Amino acid sequence: MFMFHARRYLEELERWAPLIAQVCRTASETATSDLDFIRIDARPSRRAPAIRSTMPSWKRPEMRRGALDAGWSDVGSWSALHEASAADENGNVVRGDV
């Protein structure tokens, strides 16, 4: 997971991924407001490469290690699925007609 200040992120995009930076500018400039939502047109982003392909080029990474208690799991394994499910008094999880 990566976290950046927005200004720092945009500086790196300008330097290492100018096409992605342009897509971000276009998205910002053409966004519309709808009540409490900002609507961004997805069409411009279809021409941009994946951001992961640009990050190895970044010369000034500011990475810090730390714990994050966000109460979120991507449930990427059977053990994570078990942890995200309600278990009975024996630790068993049952769903459906079993």
Backbone as CSV, one residue per row, in Angstrom:
resi,resn,N_x,N_y,N_z,CA_x,CA_y,CA_z,C_x,C_y,C_z
1,MET,0.855,-1.159,0.000,0.000,0.000,0.000,0.904,1.225,0.000
2,PHE,0.532,2.213,-0.754,1.298,3.435,-0.844,0.441,4.601,-0.384
3,MET,1.063,5.529,0.329,0.374,6.744,0.729,1.289,7.921,0.401
4,PHE,0.720,8.957,-0.145,1.465,10.136,-0.539,0.660,11.381,-0.180
5,HIS,1.360,12.487,-0.016,0.682,13.778,-0.060,0.341,13.989,-1.531
6,ALA,-0.798,14.546,-1.817,-1.245,14.706,-3.201,-0.232,15.478,-4.038
7,ARG,0.323,16.566,-3.506,1.281,17.366,-4.262,2.520,16.536,-4.629
8,ARG,3.007,15.754,-3.683,4.197,14.920,-3.916,3.917,13.867,-4.988
9,TYR,2.761,13.279,-4.915,2.360,12.263,-5.890,2.291,12.859,-7.290
10,LEU,1.676,14.025,-7.406,1.556,14.668,-8.717,2.919,15.091,-9.264
11,GLU,3.830,15.507,-8.385,5.196,15.836,-8.829,5.879,14.612,-9.439
12,GLU,5.742,13.483,-8.793,6.358,12.249,-9.305,5.697,11.817,-10.610
13,LEU,4.395,11.956,-10.688,3.721,11.615,-11.938,4.217,12.495,-13.087
14,GLU,4.354,13.799,-12.835,4.855,14.703,-13.879,6.222,14.258,-14.376
15,ARG,7.044,13.822,-13.466,8.417,13.447,-13.820,8.510,12.081,-14.498
16,TRP,7.827,11.083,-13.945,8.027,9.699,-14.386,6.871,9.111,-15.194
17,ALA,5.728,9.747,-15.152,4.569,9.211,-15.873,3.726,10.374,-16.396
18,PRO,4.276,11.162,-17.327,3.566,12.355,-17.785,2.200,12.064,-18.410
19,LEU,2.032,10.915,-19.034,0.724,10.587,-19.609,-0.314,10.404,-18.507
20,ILE,0.077,9.746,-17.432,-0.842,9.568,-16.305,-1.138,10.924,-15.667
21,ALA,-0.124,11.774,-15.557,-0.330,13.118,-15.000,-1.329,13.897,-15.844
22,GLN,-1.216,13.777,-17.157,-2.153,14.475,-18.043,-3.571,13.939,-17.864
23,VAL,-3.704,12.636,-17.715,-5.031,12.051,-17.476,-5.612,12.594,-16.170
24,CYS,-4.777,12.713,-15.146,-5.246,13.260,-13.866,-5.703,14.702,-14.026
25,ARG,-4.929,15.510,-14.754,-5.320,16.898,-14.994,-6.653,16.964,-15.740
26,THR,-6.778,16.154,-16.786,-8.021,16.143,-17.566,-9.202,15.731,-16.692
27,ALA,-9.002,14.707,-15.880,-10.076,14.242,-14.994,-10.494,15.342,-14.032
28,SER,-9.532,16.055,-13.485,-9.830,17.139,-12.553,-10.547,18.291,-13.240
29,GLU,-10.085,18.634,-14.431,-10.658,19.766,-15.153,-12.058,19.496,-15.695
30,THR,-12.372,18.246,-15.977,-13.667,17.920,-16.574,-14.651,17.304,-15.586
31,ALA,-14.259,17.181,-14.320,-15.135,16.589,-13.306,-16.365,17.466,-13.091
32,THR,-17.450,16.836,-12.734,-18.679,17.554,-12.425,-19.113,17.225,-11.000
33,SER,-19.855,18.130,-10.397,-20.359,17.913,-9.037,-21.819,17.495,-9.101
34,ASP,-22.169,16.573,-8.226,-23.538,16.082,-8.139,-23.832,15.849,-6.656
35,LEU,-24.531,16.783,-6.040,-24.773,16.763,-4.596,-23.428,16.727,-3.868
36,ASP,-23.141,15.668,-3.128,-21.871,15.558,-2.405,-20.824,14.743,-3.160
37,PHE,-21.061,14.437,-4.414,-20.168,13.589,-5.181,-19.435,14.383,-6.255
38,ILE,-18.232,13.973,-6.554,-17.492,14.504,-7.694,-17.455,13.389,-8.721
39,ARG,-17.998,13.639,-9.877,-18.077,12.636,-10.941,-16.941,12.848,-11.927
40,ILE,-16.132,11.820,-12.118,-14.997,11.882,-13.037,-15.283,10.966,-14.218
41,ASP,-15.088,11.479,-15.406,-15.282,10.705,-16.630,-14.168,9.657,-16.743
42,ALA,-14.518,8.406,-16.876,-13.535,7.321,-16.929,-12.846,7.194,-18.286
43,ARG,-13.428,7.756,-19.322,-12.881,7.557,-20.673,-11.424,8.000,-20.836
44,PRO,-10.989,9.158,-20.336,-9.582,9.541,-20.527,-8.587,8.568,-19.897
45,SER,-8.967,7.929,-18.799,-8.036,7.043,-18.102,-7.743,5.763,-18.879
46,ARG,-8.547,5.448,-19.858,-8.329,4.210,-20.618,-7.040,4.239,-21.428
47,ARG,-6.488,5.406,-21.693,-5.259,5.482,-22.493,-4.000,5.542,-21.636
48,ALA,-4.139,5.544,-20.328,-2.982,5.633,-19.434,-2.488,4.242,-19.041
49,PRO,-1.162,4.078,-18.898,-0.638,2.793,-18.431,-0.938,2.599,-16.948
50,ALA,-0.791,1.385,-16.487,-0.996,1.095,-15.070,0.062,1.827,-14.253
51,ILE,-0.340,2.395,-13.140,0.591,3.168,-12.313,1.718,2.292,-11.776
52,ARG,1.456,1.022,-11.508,2.508,0.146,-11.001,3.693,0.071,-11.946
53,SER,3.442,0.226,-13.226,4.530,0.127,-14.191,5.479,1.312,-14.108
54,THR,5.083,2.388,-13.462,5.929,3.579,-13.377,6.656,3.694,-12.049
55,MET,6.161,3.128,-10.994,6.717,3.372,-9.664,8.167,2.915,-9.484
56,PRO,8.636,1.843,-10.105,10.042,1.489,-9.920,11.005,2.574,-10.397
57,SER,10.584,3.486,-11.235,11.431,4.558,-11.737,11.595,5.697,-10.752
58,TRP,10.733,5.805,-9.786,10.726,6.963,-8.903,12.005,7.004,-8.079
59,LYS,12.665,8.129,-8.085,13.973,8.259,-7.454,13.930,8.703,-6.003
60,ARG,12.853,9.300,-5.589,12.801,9.815,-4.221,11.654,9.193,-3.434
61,PRO,11.655,7.886,-3.284,10.553,7.306,-2.518,10.663,7.715,-1.051
62,GLU,9.569,7.992,-0.460,9.511,8.333,0.956,8.669,7.269,1.631
63,MET,9.297,6.166,1.939,8.561,5.036,2.472,8.807,4.926,3.972
64,ARG,7.754,4.674,4.673,7.850,4.440,6.103,7.039,3.200,6.424
65,ARG,7.554,2.445,7.327,6.850,1.244,7.738,6.051,1.556,8.992
66,GLY,4.836,1.055,9.034,4.020,1.283,10.209,2.774,0.428,10.167
67,ALA,2.184,0.272,11.310,0.963,-0.520,11.409,-0.229,0.315,10.969
68,LEU,-1.169,-0.329,10.346,-2.400,0.322,9.926,-3.559,-0.537,10.395
69,ASP,-4.349,0.003,11.284,-5.529,-0.707,11.769,-6.743,-0.102,11.094
70,ALA,-7.028,-0.587,9.867,-8.124,-0.031,9.087,-9.374,-0.898,9.156
71,GLY,-9.299,-2.032,9.824,-10.456,-2.901,9.909,-10.861,-3.470,8.566
72,TRP,-9.895,-3.719,7.723,-10.164,-4.163,6.353,-9.280,-5.349,6.017
73,SER,-9.806,-6.270,5.233,-9.043,-7.410,4.744,-9.454,-7.658,3.305
74,ASP,-8.506,-8.049,2.476,-8.876,-8.358,1.097,-9.343,-9.802,0.960
75,VAL,-9.429,-10.529,2.076,-9.898,-11.911,2.125,-9.240,-12.707,0.998
76,GLY,-7.905,-12.735,1.045,-7.141,-13.385,-0.010,-6.715,-14.803,0.302
77,SER,-7.231,-15.395,1.360,-6.867,-16.777,1.703,-8.021,-17.401,2.480
78,TRP,-7.953,-18.715,2.632,-8.999,-19.400,3.395,-8.987,-18.944,4.849
79,SER,-7.802,-18.720,5.420,-7.745,-18.281,6.816,-8.348,-16.881,6.970
80,ALA,-8.130,-15.998,5.998,-8.728,-14.663,6.049,-10.242,-14.747,5.919
81,LEU,-10.734,-15.650,5.073,-12.172,-15.843,4.944,-12.758,-16.340,6.262
82,HIS,-12.058,-17.257,6.925,-12.513,-17.772,8.213,-12.572,-16.645,9.235
83,GLU,-11.535,-15.802,9.267,-11.502,-14.691,10.217,-12.627,-13.685,9.960
84,ALA,-13.057,-13.545,8.735,-14.093,-12.575,8.385,-15.497,-13.131,8.573
85,SER,-15.608,-14.386,8.964,-16.908,-15.045,9.086,-17.255,-15.291,10.541
86,ALA,-18.542,-15.377,10.822,-19.008,-15.673,12.176,-18.856,-17.173,12.436
87,ALA,-18.139,-17.505,13.502,-17.897,-18.910,13.846,-18.762,-19.310,15.040
88,ASP,-19.041,-20.613,15.145,-19.787,-21.108,16.300,-18.840,-21.284,17.482
89,GLU,-19.368,-21.829,18.589,-18.552,-21.980,19.811,-17.365,-22.914,19.645
90,ASN,-17.381,-23.747,18.591,-16.261,-24.649,18.309,-15.293,-24.092,17.269
91,GLY,-15.556,-22.865,16.821,-14.684,-22.250,15.816,-15.020,-22.627,14.389
92,ASN,-16.171,-23.298,14.186,-16.573,-23.701,12.848,-17.430,-22.640,12.172
93,VAL,-17.225,-22.485,10.884,-18.029,-21.563,10.095,-18.829,-22.386,9.103
94,VAL,-20.141,-22.177,9.098,-21.021,-22.916,8.211,-21.890,-21.916,7.458
95,ARG,-21.967,-22.109,6.154,-22.839,-21.277,5.319,-23.615,-22.189,4.394
96,GLY,-24.854,-21.871,4.195,-25.657,-22.630,3.252,-26.219,-23.908,3.842
97,ASP,-26.725,-24.755,2.989,-27.359,-26.003,3.360,-26.285,-27.087,3.444
98,VAL,-25.743,-27.269,4.647,-24.664,-28.262,4.841,-25.044,-29.309,5.852
